[in-house]
Every structure is written in structure tokens, then in C-alpha cells.
Amino acid sequence: MYSSYKDISAAIANGETSCKQLVDHYLKQIEANKHLNAFLEVYAEEAQQRAEEIDAKIAAGTAGKLAGMVVGIKDVIAHKDHGLQASSKILDGFVSQFSATAIERLLAEDAIIIGRQSCDEFAMGSSNENSAFGPVLNNIDNSRVPGGSSGASAVAVSADMCLVSLGSDTGGSVRQPAAFTGVVGLKPTYSRISRWGLIAYASSFDTIGVLSKNVDDAALTLEVIAGADDNDATVSKTPVPAYSEALEFDTDKKLKIGYIKETVESEHLRPEIKEQTFAKIEALKAAGHEVEAIEFPLLDYLLPTYYILTTAEASTNLSRYDGVRYGMRSENATDLESMYKLTRSEGFGDEVKRRILLGTFVLSASYYDAYFTKAQKVRRLIKEASEKMLSNHDFLIMPTTANTAFEIGKYNENNILEMYLGDLYTVHANLAGLPAISVPNGVDSEGLPIGLQVMANRFEEEKMLAFTKYLQSL
């Protein structure tokens, strides 16, 4: 089928296909790939009806800039009058009363939303095994995970069940699955996209991101959904460039690019990923760019800082799920206190409970200064050090992950810390609030995709997207 929105637009213009035919194709793909467990709900009739309406608008010359783009959404993004439950039992039966700003903007430009996709419960996980609806399978190798927490959203794009997915990225939840499934995963600058309608995990980290087959589609989607929003006090009012029209890279311009020495020298990095990363570095040097190693002594503090702060924010954000106002309520409760306790213990999965407990601990009076306050100070140092590196370099490049997709069931409560270590290269951008993108960079000896990550300074998505597209051509 079609691998880019540009091809789809041309095919619609030439009469080769229609929005209705596209939707029918994706619905067949979803049905054929049901075993992957990517979609929790498919909006088949609604998508077909909307496709017919947009076909009429195309014929009348009144269609928006995303007419013919079929989108899937992660089950943490609100879509009015549709189910929303963060892949958790605790929100069983909940129907959203409004749409996220990002969804409203997609619909305003005539995108078609085909369904909601599974994820790690409340976006907490790196494998998409924590969903209350069972693990999602990697379409490239069904015995392996697709990454998390937006694993199903990545699989849906990789397996051609939709053209683009909207996910969320708190510590790499768009970029890591993109690397594991061979697609593009874009995390913009924190505050570039409104968080209105995004279920909160860690509010000072959460970012809506884009999963696509190519950089062009990620740029166009970002262009539509980014920008100021009166509903979100944290969103930036910085003007949104026409990202999709600025993807031509000036090959005469020579860049200064850095790679963090410790990331490629880590004993945890798979040798094949190291080889592919250095192959790109050598290609950049051959093209005349200056590429140098940078020491980043704060690397060892990234994960502890990330997990202290995100779990603290999660314990606060998830206190609203108590069985009183909406969602699940335990049938075994005998009084108010038991209702709270039983609803939360029955409704939340193990990983969510683990992070709530950890977050509550670091926020407790006895440990607040020792952990939470100290982590906030370290985060400031990480942010300042990252911005300093990017003031001297146009971009930073590094592997997206230390390993390729691992086997389902490899990690459990006995070795969960090993899984957390897999987030080492992605949490950096979230701690510093910087934009980052993962793009495919070859495969390992088992045919599993490898990802390469590019990080830029705040609000430099325009430059980053153009460079990343150029980087893929080397």
C-alpha cells in the first residue's frame, strides 16, 4: 500500500484511491493482525462514514491538509464520546467527555481516526506487557516485545494498520518502540504540543509524540497539532513553523555534531548497535561534517533522577482514581476506607502500584528533601549541561536503545531494574525538555530493527527534522 502521506495525496488526486478505500484497506490490515493485540477498539463504521464525508470535501475542493491520513491514538489521549482507560481496569467503562486539543486539530484538518491502541498501563513501562488487556506483540518477531509504553501505536504503523499514530513520551515511550519496530518516533520540545486531554503520568515530563513511517509525515502531523492552547497553561506560545515545508537540508552547510562518549562506550550497548551508530558517524564525517565525542559526567544520574521525579508525580496524579467519581469501584468494599483500598489494589496493575508506592515514599515528610528536592536540583544540572552541549553543537546523536527488541516475559519483578536500564538513552531528552527523534538505522543479525536518536535544542524541531531526513540518506 502507500508508505507516505505524499503518496496518498497524489493517489487521491489522480483518482487511484479514495479515503473510503484507504479506510477499508487499514480495517483489513487490523483484522489480519488481530493477533498482535494492538487495538483495544476499532472505530470501523465511524471511520468509513467520515471517509465518505471527506471524499465529498475533496471533490468540492474544501478538504483539510490531512485529508486521507488515517490515524490511530494511544489509549491515554481523550477522544470525545469514545472509550478512554489508559489500558487499566480502574477506568473500565469510562467514556471521554471531551477531545484532546491534538485530536481536535487532527479532525479539523480532516484526518480519520481509526481506533484506540493499547499501551503499558498509565503509560508506565518499556515493553507493552503491562496492559490490562495482555501484551502487544512485535509484528517483526511475534515472540518479542514492541517496546513501550506506546508499543501498540508503533506496531500499528509498522504493520500498516494506520499511517500515523499519536503516542505519548514521558521517558522514551515513543522513541523506544519506534526503534524496536523500525519506524520514526518524534518527541517534540516539552510544551510544544498541548497536554490538554492527555492522561497524566508525570506532568512535567509528559509529551504527546508522533509515530510514522517517515520524517515527512511526522513533520506534517507536528505542524498541525503543535501550538498555543488556552486549555493548557504549560503550553508554549512560540510560533509553529511549517515543518513539512522546511525539510530540504542545505548540503553545502557543514555542521558540528556531538555524540556522548559514555553512551557508545557503555558495556550495556549491543555491539551491532554500536557498529551501526559509528557507521552513521563516519558517513557524516565523510560528508564533511565535524563529529566529536563529548563527555557527559551526569549520565549515571539520568535514570535515578527520572524515576524519583516521575514516580513522585505519578503518585500525585493517580490519586484521583479512587472509585468515587468514575471508573471501576470494588464490589467487595464494606465501607468508605475499604472501597478506596480495594478499588485501587484491584484496579491497578503491579507496575503502576510499584511506581505509586515509590513515589509516595520519596514525597513523604522524612524523605522529601533527601530524594525529591535533590532530584529536582540534579534535573536542573542535567538541563543546563545539555543546553551547554547544544550551544556548541548543532545536534547530539546517540543510539535510541542499548538493545534491540527483547523476548516477551524476559523481565519480571525479580529483574525489573534491568528493564529500567533500557531507558538510559531516552530519558535524557525528557529530563531536559528537549526535542528528540528516533529513526531506523539498519537491523541486527536477527533482522531486528536498530534505532538512531537525534537530539536538538529547545524548539529546534524544524532544523532537527530536516537534518534527520538528510541523515537517513547517508
C-alpha positions as CSV (number, residue, x, y, z in Angstrom):
1,M,0.0,0.0,0.0
2,Y,1.1,3.6,0.4
3,S,4.1,4.4,2.6
4,S,3.7,8.2,2.9
5,Y,1.0,10.8,3.1
6,K,2.6,12.4,0.0
7,D,1.9,9.2,-2.0
8,I,-1.6,9.0,-0.6
9,S,-2.4,12.6,-1.6
10,A,-1.1,12.0,-5.1
11,A,-3.1,8.8,-5.4
12,I,-6.3,10.5,-4.3
13,A,-5.7,13.4,-6.7
14,N,-5.1,11.0,-9.6
15,G,-8.3,9.0,-8.7
16,E,-6.2,5.9,-7.9
17,T,-7.8,5.6,-4.5
18,S,-10.2,7.4,-2.1
19,C,-10.4,7.9,1.6
20,K,-13.1,5.2,1.8
21,Q,-10.8,2.7,0.0
22,L,-7.9,3.6,2.3
23,V,-10.0,3.1,5.4
24,D,-11.2,-0.3,4.1
25,H,-7.5,-1.3,3.5
26,Y,-6.5,-0.4,7.0
27,L,-9.5,-2.2,8.5
28,K,-8.5,-5.3,6.7
29,Q,-4.9,-4.9,8.0
30,I,-6.2,-4.5,11.5
31,E,-8.3,-7.7,11.2
32,A,-5.4,-9.6,9.6
33,N,-3.1,-8.6,12.5
34,K,-5.5,-9.1,15.4
35,H,-3.1,-11.5,17.0
36,L,-0.7,-8.6,17.7
37,N,-3.2,-7.2,20.1
38,A,-2.5,-3.6,19.1
39,F,-6.1,-2.1,19.0
40,L,-8.4,-2.1,22.0
41,E,-11.2,-0.6,20.0
42,V,-11.7,0.0,16.2
43,Y,-14.0,2.7,15.0
44,A,-14.9,0.9,11.8
45,E,-18.3,2.4,10.9
46,E,-17.4,5.8,12.1
47,A,-14.1,5.8,10.1
48,Q,-15.9,4.6,7.0
49,Q,-18.6,7.3,7.3
50,R,-16.0,10.0,7.9
51,A,-14.0,8.8,4.9
52,E,-17.1,9.3,2.7
53,E,-17.6,12.8,4.1
54,I,-14.0,13.7,3.4
55,D,-14.2,12.2,-0.1
56,A,-17.0,14.6,-0.8
57,K,-15.0,17.5,0.6
58,I,-12.0,16.6,-1.6
59,A,-14.3,16.6,-4.6
60,A,-15.6,20.0,-3.6
61,G,-12.1,21.3,-3.0
62,T,-12.7,22.1,0.6
63,A,-10.7,19.3,2.3
64,G,-8.1,20.0,5.0
65,K,-4.4,19.4,4.8
66,L,-4.6,15.9,6.3
67,A,-7.4,14.5,4.2
68,G,-6.7,10.8,3.7
69,M,-4.4,10.5,6.7
70,V,-5.6,7.6,8.8
71,V,-4.5,7.9,12.5
72,G,-4.5,5.6,15.5
73,I,-4.4,7.0,19.0
74,K,-2.8,5.6,22.2
75,D,-5.3,4.9,24.9
76,V,-4.2,7.9,27.0
77,I,-5.4,10.5,24.6
78,A,-9.0,11.7,25.0
79,H,-11.5,11.4,22.1
80,K,-15.0,12.7,22.9
81,D,-17.7,10.0,23.2
82,H,-15.1,7.2,22.9
83,G,-13.6,4.9,25.5
84,L,-10.5,6.0,27.4
85,Q,-8.9,4.0,30.1
86,A,-5.1,4.1,29.9
87,S,-5.2,0.3,29.4
88,S,-6.2,-0.1,33.0
89,K,-9.0,-1.9,34.8
90,I,-9.5,1.1,37.0
91,L,-11.1,3.0,34.2
92,D,-13.3,0.2,32.9
93,G,-16.3,1.7,31.1
94,F,-15.1,5.3,31.1
95,V,-16.1,7.4,28.1
96,S,-14.3,10.7,27.5
97,Q,-16.5,13.8,27.7
98,F,-14.1,15.9,25.5
99,S,-11.3,15.6,23.0
100,A,-7.7,16.4,23.5
101,T,-6.5,19.5,21.7
102,A,-4.3,17.4,19.5
103,I,-7.3,15.3,18.4
104,E,-9.4,18.3,17.7
105,R,-6.7,19.7,15.5
106,L,-6.3,16.5,13.6
107,L,-10.0,16.3,13.0
108,A,-10.2,19.9,11.9
109,E,-7.7,19.1,9.1
110,D,-9.8,16.0,8.1
111,A,-7.6,13.2,9.5
112,I,-9.5,10.0,10.1
113,I,-9.2,8.3,13.5
114,I,-9.5,4.6,13.1
115,G,-9.2,3.4,16.7
116,R,-7.5,3.4,20.1
117,Q,-4.4,1.4,20.8
118,S,-3.2,-0.5,23.8
119,C,-0.3,0.7,25.9
120,D,1.5,-0.1,29.1
121,E,-0.9,0.8,31.9
122,F,-1.0,4.5,32.5
123,A,2.0,4.7,30.1
124,M,4.3,3.1,32.7
125,G,6.5,0.5,31.1
126,S,9.1,-0.2,28.4
127,S,7.6,-3.3,26.8
128,N,3.8,-3.0,26.4
129,E,3.4,-6.1,28.6
130,N,1.8,-4.1,31.4
131,S,-1.6,-3.5,29.7
132,A,-4.6,-4.9,31.5
133,F,-5.5,-6.4,28.1
134,G,-2.4,-8.5,27.7
135,P,0.9,-8.0,26.0
136,V,1.2,-6.5,22.5
137,L,3.4,-8.5,20.1
138,N,6.1,-7.1,17.8
139,N,5.0,-7.5,14.2
140,I,8.6,-8.2,13.1
141,D,9.0,-11.1,15.5
142,N,5.9,-12.1,17.5
143,S,8.0,-13.6,20.3
144,R,9.4,-10.2,21.1
145,V,8.0,-7.0,22.7
146,P,7.3,-3.9,20.6
147,G,8.7,-1.6,23.3
148,G,6.7,0.7,25.5
149,S,4.7,2.4,26.6
150,S,3.5,3.3,23.1
151,G,4.3,-0.2,21.7
152,A,0.9,-0.8,20.1
153,S,1.0,2.6,18.4
154,A,4.4,1.7,16.9
155,V,3.2,-1.7,15.8
156,A,0.1,-0.3,14.2
157,V,2.3,1.9,12.0
158,S,4.9,-0.7,11.3
159,A,2.3,-3.3,10.3
160,D,0.4,-0.8,8.1
161,M,-2.7,-0.7,10.3
162,C,-2.7,3.1,10.1
163,L,-0.5,5.6,8.5
164,V,0.4,7.6,11.7
165,S,-0.2,7.1,15.4
166,L,-0.3,9.6,18.2
167,G,1.5,8.3,21.3
168,S,2.9,9.8,24.5
169,D,6.6,10.1,25.6
170,T,7.4,10.6,29.3
171,G,10.8,8.9,29.2
172,G,11.2,7.5,25.7
173,S,7.7,5.9,25.2
174,V,7.5,7.0,21.6
175,R,11.2,6.7,20.6
176,Q,12.0,3.3,22.1
177,P,9.0,1.5,20.5
178,A,9.9,3.2,17.2
179,A,13.4,1.8,17.4
180,F,12.1,-1.7,18.2
181,T,9.6,-1.8,15.3
182,G,11.6,0.1,12.6
183,V,9.5,3.3,12.4
184,V,10.1,7.0,13.1
185,G,9.3,8.3,16.6
186,L,9.2,12.0,17.3
187,K,9.2,13.6,20.8
188,P,9.0,17.4,20.5
189,T,10.1,20.0,22.9
190,Y,8.2,19.9,26.2
191,S,5.3,22.4,25.9
192,R,5.4,22.3,22.0
193,I,2.1,20.3,22.0
194,S,-0.8,20.9,24.4
195,R,-1.3,18.2,27.0
196,W,-5.0,19.0,27.3
197,G,-6.7,15.7,27.1
198,L,-3.6,13.6,27.7
199,I,-4.0,11.3,30.8
200,A,-1.3,12.5,33.2
201,Y,1.6,10.2,34.3
202,A,4.3,12.7,35.2
203,S,3.1,16.2,34.3
204,S,6.5,17.9,33.9
205,F,7.7,15.1,31.6
206,D,4.6,14.0,29.5
207,T,4.7,14.9,25.8
208,I,2.4,13.8,23.0
209,G,4.5,12.4,20.2
210,V,4.2,11.1,16.7
211,L,4.9,7.6,15.2
212,S,5.1,7.4,11.4
213,K,6.7,5.6,8.6
214,N,8.9,8.6,7.6
215,V,10.1,12.0,8.8
216,D,7.8,13.9,6.3
217,D,4.7,12.5,7.9
218,A,6.0,13.2,11.4
219,A,6.7,16.8,10.4
220,L,3.3,17.4,8.9
221,T,1.5,15.9,11.9
222,L,3.5,18.0,14.3
223,E,2.8,21.1,12.3
224,V,-1.0,20.5,12.7
225,I,-1.1,19.6,16.4
226,A,1.5,21.9,17.9
227,G,1.0,25.4,19.2
228,A,-0.7,27.5,21.9
229,D,-3.8,26.4,23.7
230,D,-5.9,28.3,26.2
231,N,-6.7,25.0,27.9
232,D,-3.1,24.2,28.9
233,A,-1.2,26.8,31.0
234,T,2.1,25.0,30.3
235,V,2.0,25.0,26.5
236,S,4.3,27.4,24.7
237,K,3.1,30.3,22.6
238,T,6.2,30.1,20.4
239,P,5.0,30.3,16.8
240,V,4.8,26.9,14.9
241,P,6.8,26.8,11.7
242,A,5.7,25.0,8.6
243,Y,7.8,21.9,9.4
244,S,6.6,20.0,6.4
245,E,7.9,22.7,4.0
246,A,11.3,23.0,5.6
247,L,12.7,19.5,5.2
248,E,15.3,20.3,2.5
249,F,18.7,20.2,4.1
250,D,21.4,22.5,2.7
251,T,24.2,20.0,1.9
252,D,26.7,22.9,1.5
253,K,26.3,23.7,5.2
254,K,28.7,21.9,7.4
255,L,27.6,21.0,10.9
256,K,29.2,20.4,14.2
257,I,27.7,17.3,15.8
258,G,28.4,15.7,19.1
259,Y,27.9,12.2,20.4
260,I,28.0,11.4,24.1
261,K,31.1,9.3,24.7
262,E,29.6,7.3,27.6
263,T,26.6,6.2,25.5
264,V,28.6,4.4,22.9
265,E,31.3,3.1,25.3
266,S,28.7,1.6,27.7
267,E,29.1,-2.1,28.4
268,H,25.4,-2.5,28.1
269,L,25.3,-1.4,24.5
270,R,24.9,-4.2,22.0
271,P,28.0,-4.4,19.6
272,E,25.8,-4.3,16.5
273,I,24.1,-1.2,17.6
274,K,27.5,0.4,18.3
275,E,28.7,-0.5,14.8
276,Q,25.6,0.9,13.1
277,T,25.9,4.1,15.2
278,F,29.5,4.6,14.2
279,A,28.7,3.8,10.6
280,K,26.5,6.9,10.6
281,I,29.1,9.0,12.4
282,E,31.7,8.0,9.7
283,A,29.2,8.8,7.0
284,L,28.7,12.3,8.5
285,K,32.4,12.8,8.6
286,A,32.8,11.7,5.0
287,A,30.2,14.3,4.1
288,G,32.4,17.0,5.6
289,H,30.7,17.5,9.0
290,E,32.6,17.7,12.2
291,V,31.6,15.0,14.6
292,E,33.2,14.7,18.0
293,A,32.8,12.8,21.3
294,I,31.6,14.7,24.3
295,E,31.9,13.7,27.9
296,F,28.7,13.9,29.9
297,P,29.6,13.0,33.6
298,L,25.9,13.3,34.6
299,L,24.9,10.2,32.5
300,D,24.8,7.9,35.6
301,Y,22.3,10.3,37.3
302,L,19.8,10.3,34.5
303,L,17.8,7.2,35.5
304,P,17.7,7.8,39.3
305,T,16.6,11.4,38.7
306,Y,14.0,10.3,36.2
307,Y,12.5,7.6,38.3
308,I,12.4,9.6,41.5
309,L,10.6,12.6,39.9
310,T,8.3,10.6,37.6
311,T,7.1,8.3,40.3
312,A,6.5,11.2,42.7
313,E,4.4,13.0,40.1
314,A,2.6,9.7,39.3
315,S,1.7,9.1,42.9
316,T,0.0,12.5,43.0
317,N,-1.6,12.3,39.5
318,L,-3.1,8.8,40.1
319,S,-4.6,9.7,43.5
320,R,-7.7,10.8,41.5
321,Y,-8.5,7.2,40.6
322,D,-10.3,6.1,43.8
323,G,-13.7,4.6,42.7
324,V,-15.7,7.6,43.9
325,R,-16.4,9.6,40.8
326,Y,-15.8,7.4,37.8
327,G,-14.3,4.2,36.5
328,M,-14.2,0.9,38.5
329,R,-15.4,0.5,42.1
330,S,-14.7,-2.6,44.0
331,E,-17.7,-4.8,44.7
332,N,-16.0,-6.2,47.8
333,A,-16.0,-2.9,49.7
334,T,-17.8,-2.7,53.1
335,D,-17.2,0.9,54.0
336,L,-15.5,4.0,52.5
337,E,-12.0,3.1,53.6
338,S,-12.2,-0.4,52.2
339,M,-13.7,1.0,49.0
340,Y,-10.6,3.2,48.4
341,K,-8.1,0.4,49.3
342,L,-9.8,-2.4,47.4
343,T,-10.6,-0.3,44.3
344,R,-7.0,0.8,43.9
345,S,-5.5,-2.6,44.8
346,E,-7.8,-4.4,42.4
347,G,-7.9,-1.8,39.7
348,F,-4.2,-1.0,39.3
349,G,-1.6,-3.5,37.9
350,D,1.6,-4.4,39.6
351,E,3.9,-1.9,37.8
352,V,1.5,1.0,38.5
353,K,1.3,0.1,42.2
354,R,5.1,-0.2,42.3
355,R,5.6,3.3,41.0
356,I,2.8,4.8,43.2
357,L,4.4,3.3,46.3
358,L,7.9,4.5,45.3
359,G,6.5,8.0,44.5
360,T,4.7,8.2,47.8
361,F,7.8,7.2,49.6
362,V,10.0,9.9,48.0
363,L,7.4,12.5,48.8
364,S,7.0,11.5,52.4
365,A,8.0,14.1,55.0
366,S,11.0,12.1,56.1
367,Y,12.5,11.7,52.6
368,Y,11.2,14.7,50.6
369,D,14.4,16.7,50.8
370,A,16.7,13.7,50.6
371,Y,15.2,12.4,47.4
372,F,12.6,14.7,45.6
373,T,14.3,18.0,46.3
374,K,17.7,16.7,45.5
375,A,16.4,15.1,42.2
376,Q,14.9,18.4,41.2
377,K,18.4,20.1,41.7
378,V,20.1,17.3,39.6
379,R,17.5,17.7,36.9
380,R,18.4,21.4,36.7
381,L,22.1,20.5,36.3
382,I,21.2,18.0,33.5
383,K,19.2,20.6,31.7
384,E,21.9,23.2,31.9
385,A,24.6,20.7,30.9
386,S,22.5,19.6,27.9
387,E,21.8,23.1,26.7
388,K,25.5,23.9,27.0
389,M,26.4,20.9,24.8
390,L,23.9,22.0,22.3
391,S,25.1,25.6,22.3
392,N,28.4,24.3,21.0
393,H,26.9,21.7,18.7
394,D,24.1,21.7,16.2
395,F,22.8,18.2,17.3
396,L,23.6,15.3,19.5
397,I,23.3,11.8,18.1
398,M,23.3,8.5,20.0
399,P,21.7,5.1,19.9
400,T,18.0,5.1,20.8
401,T,18.3,1.9,22.8
402,A,21.1,-0.3,24.1
403,N,19.5,-3.4,22.8
404,T,17.0,-4.5,20.1
405,A,13.6,-5.9,20.9
406,F,13.8,-8.4,23.7
407,E,11.7,-11.6,24.3
408,I,8.3,-11.3,25.9
409,G,8.5,-12.4,29.5
410,K,12.2,-11.8,29.8
411,Y,11.8,-9.3,32.7
412,N,9.7,-9.7,35.8
413,E,9.6,-8.4,39.4
414,N,12.9,-10.2,40.0
415,N,14.9,-8.3,37.4
416,I,12.7,-5.3,36.7
417,L,15.7,-2.9,37.3
418,E,17.4,-4.4,34.2
419,M,14.4,-3.2,32.1
420,Y,14.6,0.2,33.6
421,L,18.2,0.4,32.4
422,G,16.9,0.2,28.9
423,D,15.5,3.7,29.2
424,L,19.0,5.2,29.7
425,Y,19.4,6.8,26.3
426,T,15.8,8.2,26.0
427,V,15.1,9.7,29.4
428,H,17.8,12.4,28.8
429,A,15.6,14.4,26.4
430,N,12.6,14.3,28.8
431,L,14.7,15.4,31.8
432,A,16.0,18.4,29.8
433,G,12.7,19.1,28.0
434,L,14.5,18.8,24.6
435,P,13.2,17.6,21.3
436,A,14.4,14.2,20.1
437,I,13.6,11.8,17.3
438,S,14.4,8.1,16.6
439,V,14.8,6.9,13.1
440,P,15.6,3.4,11.7
441,N,19.3,2.6,11.4
442,G,19.6,-0.9,10.0
443,V,19.0,-4.2,11.6
444,D,20.9,-6.7,13.8
445,S,21.9,-10.2,12.8
446,E,18.4,-11.5,13.7
447,G,16.7,-9.0,11.5
448,L,15.5,-6.8,14.4
449,P,15.5,-3.0,13.8
450,I,18.0,-0.7,15.3
451,G,17.2,3.0,16.1
452,L,19.4,6.1,15.9
453,Q,18.4,9.1,18.0
454,V,19.0,12.8,17.2
455,M,18.5,15.5,19.9
456,A,18.3,19.2,19.3
457,N,18.0,22.4,21.4
458,R,14.6,23.7,22.5
459,F,12.1,24.5,19.7
460,E,14.6,23.5,17.0
461,E,12.4,20.8,15.6
462,E,12.5,22.4,12.2
463,K,16.3,22.0,12.0
464,M,16.2,18.6,13.6
465,L,13.6,17.2,11.2
466,A,15.5,18.4,8.1
467,F,18.8,17.1,9.4
468,T,17.3,13.7,10.4
469,K,15.8,13.2,6.9
470,Y,19.3,14.1,5.4
471,L,20.9,11.7,7.9
472,Q,18.8,8.8,6.7
473,S,20.0,9.4,3.1
474,L,23.7,9.0,4.0
